[in-house]
Amino acid sequence: MKSIMVTGGNGLLGYAIRRVTQIEPREGYHFVFVDIEDADLCDKEQTRALFESVKPSGVIHLAADVGGLYKNMAQGVEMCENNLLINMHVMQNCKEFGVKKLVSCLSTCVFPEPTLSAHVKLPIDETVIHMGPPHPSNEGYAHAKRMVDVQSRYYRKQYGCNFISLAPTNIFGPNDNYAPEHSHVIPAMIRKCQAAISDGSDFVIWGTGKSLRQFIFSIDLARLFVWAYFNYDEVDPLILAPDESQEVSIGEIAQYVADAFDYNKQIVFDSSYSDGQYKRTVTNKKLMRLNPSFQFTPLPHAIKDSVEWFKENMATARL
């Protein structure tokens, strides 16, 4: 039985991969989910001890220091340094322990901001990852994650390592992080809407609600990560996202959340807060060429499922 170690195993995507692999097990493979309680991957010796203990045949690397717009703006140093250390230690040990395949998680925020580069046009594809600076609102995190692509290429070229990277768009779903200082936009909205219902206050969204984003349901993404582990071996990163036509405004997302809660009052938008990057449309043409039968969960249904999970698990959710 071959072991595939999943770092960040208790997080949003790790939780989804756990669910997916329980429903659709892979014969001959055993998934081992590890998290910060097992090792601090910023620490070189703890990371090595983890690999020595698990002895994985493969690794799906999800662990990262992550957060929403405001954490990225306030903690750029930590977002850069912590992620550089985590990724470096994981790759070093994958090489040292002879791991057959490493799948690392990037993000579409690592791609250049089109308004800052004459070489980048929307929609963004995999070929432009290093053709300009990322948006200033998350450049510390984005630069650290870009280095995953650089490091993967060098490990492949110098040592023959099968290291690949996948770049999902904005992820949401069950077992998200709902803490105000760390949450991304959809879990932040879910917590705010629930609080507004509980105490009779307004459902307030930071920013104008006009920014546009593509979102991917964590369960869909988990299925794609498992598919990529067994089917994708190219050095170039692969964007994982719904079609460009599924890009929606933050205001529309807020309404989907309100509908899922049966919240009928007017949504308030506080324009004193930054909207961040207005638009970063990516194309999934390469993904759909390689996996043409894959179907994404409709966004309103996925948000409804996410809200129901939150309501049922508030006592143990990351608040």
LUMVO-952123 format. One line per field, with one value per residue: residue in three letters; x, y, z of N, C-alpha, C in turn. Coordinates in steps of 0.2 Angstrom, whole numbers. Atoms other than C-alpha are relative to their C-alpha. Example, Ala and Ser with C-alpha at 12.3 -4.5 7.8 and 13.67 -1.06 7.14 Angstrom:
BEGIN
r <- ALA, SER
n.xx <- 4, -4
n.yy <- -6, -6
n.zz <- 0, -1
ca.xx <- 62, 68
ca.yy <- -22, -5
ca.zz <- 39, 36
c.xx <- 4, -4
c.yy <- 6, 5
c.zz <- 0, 3
//
This chain:
BEGIN
r <- MET, LYS, SER, ILE, MET, VAL, THR, GLY, GLY, ASN, GLY, LEU, LEU, GLY, TYR, ALA, ILE, ARG, ARG, VAL, THR, GLN, ILE, GLU, PRO, ARG, GLU, GLY, TYR, HIS, PHE, VAL, PHE, VAL, ASP, ILE, GLU, ASP, ALA, ASP, LEU, CYS, ASP, LYS, GLU, GLN, THR, ARG, ALA, LEU, PHE, GLU, SER, VAL, LYS, PRO, SER, GLY, VAL, ILE, HIS, LEU, ALA, ALA, ASP, VAL, GLY, GLY, LEU, TYR, LYS, ASN, MET, ALA, GLN, GLY, VAL, GLU, MET, CYS, GLU, ASN, ASN, LEU, LEU, ILE, ASN, MET, HIS, VAL, MET, GLN, ASN, CYS, LYS, GLU, PHE, GLY, VAL, LYS, LYS, LEU, VAL, SER, CYS, LEU, SER, THR, CYS, VAL, PHE, PRO, GLU, PRO, THR, LEU, SER, ALA, HIS, VAL, LYS, LEU, PRO, ILE, ASP, GLU, THR, VAL, ILE, HIS, MET, GLY, PRO, PRO, HIS, PRO, SER, ASN, GLU, GLY, TYR, ALA, HIS, ALA, LYS, ARG, MET, VAL, ASP, VAL, GLN, SER, ARG, TYR, TYR, ARG, LYS, GLN, TYR, GLY, CYS, ASN, PHE, ILE, SER, LEU, ALA, PRO, THR, ASN, ILE, PHE, GLY, PRO, ASN, ASP, ASN, TYR, ALA, PRO, GLU, HIS, SER, HIS, VAL, ILE, PRO, ALA, MET, ILE, ARG, LYS, CYS, GLN, ALA, ALA, ILE, SER, ASP, GLY, SER, ASP, PHE, VAL, ILE, TRP, GLY, THR, GLY, LYS, SER, LEU, ARG, GLN, PHE, ILE, PHE, SER, ILE, ASP, LEU, ALA, ARG, LEU, PHE, VAL, TRP, ALA, TYR, PHE, ASN, TYR, ASP, GLU, VAL, ASP, PRO, LEU, ILE, LEU, ALA, PRO, ASP, GLU, SER, GLN, GLU, VAL, SER, ILE, GLY, GLU, ILE, ALA, GLN, TYR, VAL, ALA, ASP, ALA, PHE, ASP, TYR, ASN, LYS, GLN, ILE, VAL, PHE, ASP, SER, SER, TYR, SER, ASP, GLY, GLN, TYR, LYS, ARG, THR, VAL, THR, ASN, LYS, LYS, LEU, MET, ARG, LEU, ASN, PRO, SER, PHE, GLN, PHE, THR, PRO, LEU, PRO, HIS, ALA, ILE, LYS, ASP, SER, VAL, GLU, TRP, PHE, LYS, GLU, ASN, MET, ALA, THR, ALA, ARG, LEU
n.xx <- 4, -4, 3, 0, 1, 3, -1, 6, 6, 7, 2, 6, -1, -2, 6, 4, -3, 2, 6, 0, -3, 4, 6, -3, -7, -5, -3, -7, -3, 3, -1, -2, 1, -4, 1, -4, 0, -5, -7, 0, -4, -5, -6, -3, -1, 7, 2, -4, 3, 6, -1, -3, 6, 5, -4, 5, -2, 2, 3, 4, -2, 5, -1, -3, 3, 4, 4, 4, -3, -2, -6, -5, -2, -3, -5, -4, -6, 1, 3, -6, -5, 3, 1, -7, -2, 4, -1, -7, -1, 4, -3, -6, 1, 3, -6, -4, 3, 1, 8, 1, 4, 2, 5, 0, 5, -1, 7, 0, -3, -7, -1, -1, 5, 0, -1, -7, -4, 3, 0, 5, 7, 6, -1, -6, -1, -6, -6, -2, 0, -6, 0, 1, 1, 7, 3, -4, 4, -2, -6, -5, 3, 0, -7, -2, 4, -3, -6, 1, -1, -7, -3, 2, -3, -7, 0, 1, -5, -6, 0, 5, 5, 7, 3, 5, 4, 7, 2, 8, 3, 2, 3, 4, 3, 0, -6, -4, -2, 5, -3, 0, -6, -3, 4, 1, 6, 6, 1, 1, 7, 4, 0, 3, 7, 2, 0, 6, 7, 0, 0, 5, -4, 0, -5, -4, -5, -5, -1, 6, 3, -1, -6, 2, -4, 2, 0, 1, 2, -5, 2, -3, -7, -3, 1, -5, -7, -1, -1, -7, -5, -1, 0, -4, -8, -3, -4, 4, 6, 7, 6, 6, 5, 6, 0, 0, 7, 2, -3, 6, -1, 1, 7, 4, -1, 4, 7, 0, -1, 6, 6, -1, 2, 7, 0, 4, -2, -5, -7, -4, -7, -4, -5, -6, -4, -2, 2, -6, 0, 7, 2, -5, 3, -4, 4, -1, 0, -4, 3, 5, -2, -3, 5, 6, 6, 1, 6, 0, 6, 3, -2, 5, 0, -6, 0, 5, -3, -5, 4, 3, -5, -2, 6, 0, -6, -2, -3, -7, -3, -5, 3
n.yy <- -6, -7, -6, -7, -5, -6, -5, -4, 5, -2, -7, 0, 5, 7, 3, 3, 6, 6, 2, 3, 7, 5, 2, 3, 2, 2, 7, 1, -7, -2, -7, -2, -7, -3, -7, -4, 4, 5, -3, -7, 0, -5, 3, 5, 7, 3, 3, 6, 5, 2, 4, 6, 4, 2, 3, 0, 1, -6, -5, -6, -5, -6, -4, -7, -6, -3, -4, -5, -6, -5, 3, -1, -7, -2, 5, 2, 3, 7, 4, 2, 5, 6, 5, 3, 5, 6, 3, 2, 6, 5, 2, 4, 6, 5, 3, 4, 7, 3, 0, 1, -6, -6, -5, -6, -5, -7, -4, -5, -7, -1, -2, -7, -5, -2, -7, -2, 3, 0, 7, 5, -2, 5, 4, 3, 8, 2, -2, -7, 0, -4, -6, -7, 0, 1, -6, -2, 2, 7, 2, 4, 7, 1, 1, 6, 5, 1, 3, 7, 2, 0, 6, 7, 0, 2, 7, 4, 0, 2, 6, 4, 0, -2, -5, -4, -5, -1, -7, -1, -7, -1, 6, -1, 6, 2, 0, -5, -4, -5, -5, -7, -2, 5, 3, -3, -4, 4, 2, -6, -2, 5, -2, -7, 0, 4, -4, -5, 3, 2, -6, -5, -5, 0, 5, -5, 2, -5, -2, -1, 6, 0, 4, 6, 6, 7, 4, 7, 3, 4, 7, 1, -1, 6, 5, -2, 2, 8, 1, -2, 4, 6, -1, -6, 0, -6, -5, -6, 1, 1, -4, 3, -5, 1, -4, -8, -3, 1, -5, -4, -6, 1, -2, 5, 5, -1, 2, 8, 2, -3, 5, 6, -1, -3, -7, -4, -7, -2, 0, -6, 0, -5, -2, -2, 6, 2, 5, 5, 0, -1, 5, 4, 6, 5, 5, 7, 3, 5, 5, 4, 4, 6, 4, -3, 2, -3, -4, -4, -1, -7, -5, -1, 6, 0, -5, 3, 6, -3, -3, 5, 3, -5, 0, 6, 1, -6, 1, 2, -4, -5, -6
n.zz <- 0, 1, -4, 2, -5, 1, -5, -1, 0, -4, 3, 4, 6, -3, -3, 6, 3, -4, 1, 7, 1, -4, 4, 6, -2, 5, -2, -1, -3, -7, -1, -7, -1, -5, -1, -5, -7, 2, 1, 2, 7, 0, -4, 4, -3, -1, 6, 2, -4, 3, 6, -3, -3, 5, 5, 5, 7, 3, -4, 2, -4, 0, -6, 1, -4, 5, -3, 5, 2, -5, -3, 5, 0, -6, -2, 6, -2, -2, 5, 5, -3, -2, 6, 3, -4, 1, 7, 1, -4, 3, 6, -2, -3, 5, 3, -4, -2, 6, 2, 8, 3, -4, 3, -4, 1, 1, 0, 5, -2, 2, 7, 0, 1, 7, 1, -1, 4, 7, 4, -3, 1, -3, -6, -2, 1, -4, 3, -1, -7, -2, 5, -3, -7, -3, -3, -6, -6, -3, 4, -4, 1, 7, 2, -3, 4, 6, -1, 0, 7, 1, -4, 3, 6, -1, -2, 6, 4, -3, -3, 3, -4, 3, -4, 4, -4, 2, -2, 0, -1, -7, -2, -5, -1, -7, -4, 2, -6, 0, -5, 3, 2, 5, 5, 6, 1, -1, -7, -4, 1, -3, -7, -1, 1, -5, -5, 1, -2, -7, -4, 3, 3, 7, 4, 3, 4, 1, 7, 4, 3, 7, 3, 4, -2, 1, -6, 1, -6, -2, 2, 7, 1, -3, 6, 6, -3, 0, 7, 3, -3, 4, 7, 2, -2, 3, -4, -1, -5, 3, -3, -2, -1, 4, 6, 0, -1, -7, -4, -3, -5, -7, -1, 1, -5, -6, 1, 0, -7, -3, 2, -4, -7, 0, -3, 4, 0, 5, -1, 0, 2, -3, 5, -3, 0, 7, 4, 3, 7, 3, 4, 2, 4, 3, 4, -2, 6, 0, -5, 3, 5, -3, -4, 3, -3, -6, -1, -6, -4, 1, -6, -6, -4, -4, -6, -5, -3, -5, -6, -4, -4, -5, -5, -4, -3, -3, -6, 1, 5, -2, 0
ca.xx <- 0, 8, 5, 1, 4, -7, 0, -12, -24, -36, -38, -52, -44, -37, -54, -62, -49, -52, -70, -67, -55, -67, -81, -69, -54, -39, -34, -17, -15, -18, -20, -11, -17, -5, -6, 2, -1, 11, 25, 28, 34, 43, 55, 67, 70, 51, 48, 62, 55, 38, 44, 54, 38, 26, 39, 27, 27, 19, 14, 0, 6, -7, 0, 3, 1, -14, -27, -39, -35, -33, -21, -11, -10, -5, 7, 17, 33, 26, 16, 32, 44, 33, 28, 46, 51, 37, 39, 58, 57, 44, 53, 70, 63, 53, 70, 79, 66, 64, 45, 39, 27, 24, 9, 10, -4, -2, -16, -21, -16, 2, -1, 3, -8, -13, -13, 5, 12, 10, 13, -2, -20, -36, -40, -24, -17, -2, 11, 12, 15, 32, 28, 25, 22, 7, -6, 2, -12, -5, 13, 22, 11, 11, 30, 33, 20, 28, 44, 36, 35, 53, 59, 49, 57, 75, 71, 65, 79, 93, 87, 73, 60, 41, 36, 20, 10, -9, -16, -34, -44, -53, -58, -72, -82, -85, -72, -66, -58, -71, -59, -61, -43, -39, -54, -57, -72, -85, -82, -81, -98, -105, -100, -106, -123, -125, -121, -133, -147, -142, -141, -153, -139, -135, -126, -111, -99, -82, -79, -91, -95, -90, -74, -75, -69, -70, -73, -71, -80, -68, -76, -73, -56, -52, -58, -46, -31, -33, -36, -20, -10, -13, -14, -4, 15, 19, 32, 20, 7, -11, -25, -40, -55, -73, -76, -73, -92, -93, -84, -96, -96, -93, -110, -118, -109, -116, -133, -130, -125, -140, -152, -144, -147, -165, -159, -171, -164, -154, -136, -124, -108, -95, -85, -72, -64, -53, -59, -42, -39, -54, -53, -41, -50, -41, -45, -47, -45, -30, -39, -54, -44, -35, -51, -66, -79, -77, -92, -92, -105, -116, -111, -127, -128, -110, -113, -129, -120, -106, -119, -127, -111, -107, -124, -122, -104, -103, -97, -81, -78, -63, -70
ca.yy <- 0, 17, 32, 49, 62, 77, 92, 105, 90, 98, 114, 118, 108, 94, 91, 90, 78, 67, 67, 63, 49, 41, 41, 37, 27, 23, 5, 2, 20, 26, 45, 51, 68, 79, 96, 109, 97, 84, 96, 115, 115, 131, 121, 111, 97, 95, 93, 80, 70, 70, 63, 50, 45, 44, 39, 44, 38, 54, 71, 83, 99, 111, 118, 137, 153, 160, 173, 186, 203, 212, 199, 200, 219, 219, 204, 204, 199, 184, 179, 179, 171, 158, 151, 151, 141, 129, 126, 124, 111, 101, 100, 96, 82, 75, 74, 67, 53, 49, 54, 49, 64, 81, 91, 108, 121, 138, 151, 162, 177, 173, 178, 196, 211, 215, 234, 233, 223, 226, 208, 201, 202, 194, 180, 174, 157, 147, 154, 172, 167, 177, 191, 205, 209, 202, 214, 224, 219, 201, 202, 194, 178, 179, 180, 166, 155, 159, 152, 135, 135, 140, 127, 113, 117, 116, 100, 92, 98, 94, 79, 72, 75, 74, 90, 98, 113, 117, 135, 135, 151, 157, 142, 140, 126, 116, 117, 134, 147, 159, 169, 188, 191, 176, 172, 174, 183, 169, 162, 180, 183, 167, 172, 190, 185, 172, 185, 198, 186, 181, 199, 208, 219, 223, 211, 222, 219, 227, 237, 241, 224, 228, 217, 202, 184, 166, 154, 135, 124, 114, 97, 100, 106, 90, 79, 89, 87, 68, 68, 78, 67, 52, 61, 77, 77, 93, 105, 120, 124, 120, 133, 125, 136, 136, 144, 163, 165, 160, 175, 185, 201, 201, 209, 194, 182, 191, 189, 170, 169, 180, 168, 153, 160, 166, 184, 196, 213, 224, 221, 235, 239, 249, 258, 264, 247, 242, 232, 224, 219, 223, 208, 193, 182, 166, 153, 135, 130, 119, 110, 106, 100, 87, 83, 87, 78, 87, 96, 110, 112, 127, 142, 145, 126, 126, 141, 133, 117, 128, 138, 122, 114, 130, 130, 112, 114, 131, 123, 116, 128, 139, 155
ca.zz <- 0, -6, 6, -1, 12, 12, 21, 28, 30, 42, 31, 19, 4, 15, 23, 5, -1, 14, 10, -9, -6, 7, -6, -21, -14, -25, -25, -18, -11, 7, 10, 26, 32, 42, 49, 61, 76, 67, 62, 60, 41, 44, 55, 45, 58, 62, 43, 41, 56, 48, 32, 42, 51, 36, 23, 9, -9, -14, -7, -10, -3, 3, 19, 19, 28, 20, 23, 15, 8, 24, 32, 16, 17, 35, 36, 20, 28, 37, 22, 11, 23, 31, 14, 7, 22, 21, 2, 3, 17, 9, -8, 1, 10, -5, -14, 0, 4, -14, -16, -33, -35, -27, -31, -24, -22, -30, -32, -46, -36, -41, -59, -64, -62, -80, -77, -72, -86, -105, -109, -99, -105, -98, -97, -89, -94, -87, -99, -91, -73, -72, -85, -72, -54, -44, -37, -23, -11, -9, -17, -2, -3, -22, -24, -11, -21, -37, -31, -30, -49, -50, -37, -45, -62, -55, -45, -61, -71, -59, -50, -61, -48, -53, -45, -52, -46, -48, -47, -41, -41, -25, -15, -3, 5, 21, 35, 29, 41, 47, 59, 55, 54, 42, 32, 14, 6, 6, 24, 30, 22, 29, 47, 45, 39, 52, 65, 57, 59, 77, 83, 71, 64, 46, 34, 30, 16, 16, -1, -15, -20, -38, -39, -50, -45, -50, -36, -35, -23, -12, -16, -35, -32, -21, -36, -48, -36, -35, -54, -57, -45, -56, -73, -74, -75, -84, -77, -81, -68, -72, -68, -59, -61, -68, -85, -88, -89, -71, -65, -53, -42, -24, -23, -31, -20, -5, -12, -14, 4, 10, 0, 8, 25, 20, 25, 18, 23, 12, 11, 16, 7, 16, 3, 15, 14, -1, -15, -19, -36, -47, -59, -62, -75, -79, -92, -89, -107, -104, -89, -100, -114, -102, -92, -104, -94, -78, -71, -59, -45, -49, -37, -28, -24, -18, -7, 0, 4, 13, 23, 29, 34, 44, 53, 58, 63, 72, 88, 81, 66, 65, 71
c.xx <- 4, -4, 1, -1, -3, 2, -6, -7, -6, -3, -6, 1, 1, -6, -4, 3, -1, -7, -1, 3, -3, -5, 3, 7, 4, 3, 7, 3, -4, 2, 2, -1, 3, -1, 5, 2, 6, 7, -2, 5, 5, 6, 3, 0, -7, -2, 4, -3, -7, 1, 3, -5, -4, 3, -5, 3, -1, -2, -4, 1, -4, 1, 3, -3, -4, -5, -3, 4, 3, 6, 6, 3, 4, 6, 4, 6, -1, -3, 5, 4, -2, -1, 6, 3, -4, 1, 7, 1, -3, 4, 7, -1, -3, 6, 4, -3, -2, -8, -1, -4, -2, -4, -1, -6, 2, -7, 0, 2, 7, 1, 0, -6, 0, 1, 7, 5, -3, 0, -5, -7, -4, -3, 7, 1, 7, 6, 3, 2, 6, 1, -1, -2, -7, -3, 3, -4, 2, 7, 5, -2, 1, 7, 2, -3, 3, 6, -1, 0, 7, 4, -2, 4, 7, 0, -1, 6, 7, 0, -5, -6, -7, -4, -5, -3, -7, -2, -7, -2, -3, -4, -4, -4, -1, 7, 4, 2, -4, 3, 0, 6, 4, -4, 0, -7, -6, -1, -1, -7, -5, -1, -4, -7, -3, -1, -5, -6, -1, -2, -4, 4, 0, 5, 5, 6, 5, 2, -7, -4, 0, 5, -3, 4, -3, 1, -1, -2, 5, 0, 2, 7, 4, 0, 5, 7, 1, 1, 7, 6, 1, 0, 4, 7, 4, 4, -4, -5, -6, -5, -6, -5, -6, 1, 0, -7, -3, 2, -6, 3, 0, -7, -5, 1, -3, -7, -1, 0, -6, -6, 1, -2, -8, 0, -3, 1, 4, 7, 4, 7, 4, 6, 6, 5, 3, -3, 5, 0, -7, -2, 7, -2, 6, -4, 2, 0, 5, -3, -5, 2, 3, -6, -7, -6, -1, -5, 1, -6, -2, 1, -5, -1, 6, -1, -5, 3, 5, -3, -3, 5, 2, -5, 0, 7, 3, 4, 7, 3, 5, -3, 5
c.yy <- 6, 5, 6, 5, 7, 5, 5, -4, 2, 7, -1, -5, -7, -3, -2, -6, -6, -2, -4, -6, -5, -2, -4, -2, -2, -6, 0, 6, 1, 7, 1, 8, 3, 7, 3, -4, -6, 3, 7, 0, 6, -2, -6, -7, -3, -3, -7, -6, -2, -5, -7, -4, -3, -4, -1, -2, 6, 5, 5, 5, 6, 5, 7, 5, 4, 5, 5, 6, 4, -3, 1, 7, 1, -4, -2, -4, -7, -4, -3, -5, -6, -5, -2, -5, -7, -4, -3, -6, -6, -3, -3, -7, -5, -3, -5, -7, -3, -1, 0, 6, 5, 4, 5, 5, 7, 4, 5, 7, 1, 3, 8, 4, 3, 7, 2, -4, 0, -6, -5, 3, -5, -3, -2, -7, -1, 3, 7, 0, 5, 6, 7, -1, -2, 7, 2, -2, -7, -2, -4, -7, -2, -2, -7, -6, -1, -4, -8, -2, 0, -6, -7, -1, -2, -7, -5, 0, -3, -7, -5, -1, 1, 4, 4, 5, 2, 7, 1, 8, 0, -6, 1, -7, -2, 0, 6, 4, 6, 6, 7, 2, -4, -2, 3, 2, -4, -2, 6, 2, -5, 2, 6, -1, -4, 5, 6, -3, -1, 7, 6, 6, 0, -5, 5, -3, 5, 1, 1, -6, -1, -5, -6, -6, -6, -4, -7, -3, -5, -7, -1, 1, -6, -5, 2, -1, -7, -2, 2, -4, -6, 1, 6, 0, 5, 4, 7, -1, 0, 4, -5, 5, -2, 5, 8, 3, 0, 5, 5, 5, -2, 1, -6, -6, 1, -1, -7, -2, 2, -5, -7, 0, 2, 7, 4, 8, 2, -1, 6, -1, 6, 1, 3, -5, -1, -5, -5, 1, -1, -7, -4, -6, -5, -5, -7, -5, -7, -6, -4, -4, -7, -4, 3, -1, 3, 5, 4, 1, 7, 4, 0, -7, -1, 4, -3, -6, 3, 3, -6, -4, 5, 0, -6, -1, 6, -1, -2, 4, 5, 7, 5
c.zz <- 0, 4, -4, 6, -2, 5, 0, 0, 4, -2, -4, -6, 3, 2, -7, -3, 4, -2, -7, 0, 4, -5, -6, 2, -6, 2, 0, 3, 7, 1, 8, 1, 6, 0, 5, 6, -1, -1, -2, -6, -1, 4, -4, 3, 1, -7, -2, 4, -2, -6, 2, 3, -5, -5, -6, -7, -4, 5, -4, 5, 0, 6, -2, 5, -4, 4, -5, -2, 5, 4, -5, 0, 6, 2, -6, 1, 2, -6, -5, 3, 2, -6, -4, 4, -1, -7, -1, 4, -2, -6, 2, 2, -5, -4, 4, 2, -6, -2, -7, -3, 5, -4, 5, -2, -1, 1, -6, 1, -2, -7, 0, 0, -7, -1, 1, -4, -7, -3, 2, -2, 3, -6, 0, -1, 3, -3, 3, 8, 3, -4, 3, 7, 2, 2, 7, 7, 3, -3, 5, 0, -7, -2, 3, -4, -7, 0, 0, -7, -2, 3, -4, -7, 1, 3, -5, -4, 3, 3, -3, 4, -4, 4, -5, 5, -4, 3, 0, 1, 7, 2, 6, 1, 8, 3, -2, 7, 0, 5, -4, -3, -6, -5, -7, -1, 2, 7, 4, -1, 4, 8, 1, -1, 5, 7, 0, 2, 7, 4, -3, -3, -8, -2, -4, -4, -1, -8, -3, -2, -7, -3, -2, 2, -3, 6, -2, 7, 2, -2, -7, 0, 3, -6, -5, 3, 0, -7, -2, 3, -4, -7, -3, 2, -4, 5, 1, 5, -4, 4, 1, 1, -5, -6, 1, 1, 7, 5, 3, 5, 7, 3, -1, 4, 7, 0, 1, 7, 4, -2, 4, 7, 1, 3, -5, 0, -5, 2, 0, -2, 2, -4, 3, 0, -7, -3, -2, -7, -3, -4, -2, -4, -2, -4, 2, -6, 0, 5, -4, -6, 3, 3, -3, 3, 7, 1, 6, 4, -1, 7, 5, 4, 4, 6, 5, 4, 6, 6, 4, 4, 6, 6, 4, 4, 4, 6, -1, -6, 2, 0, 3
//
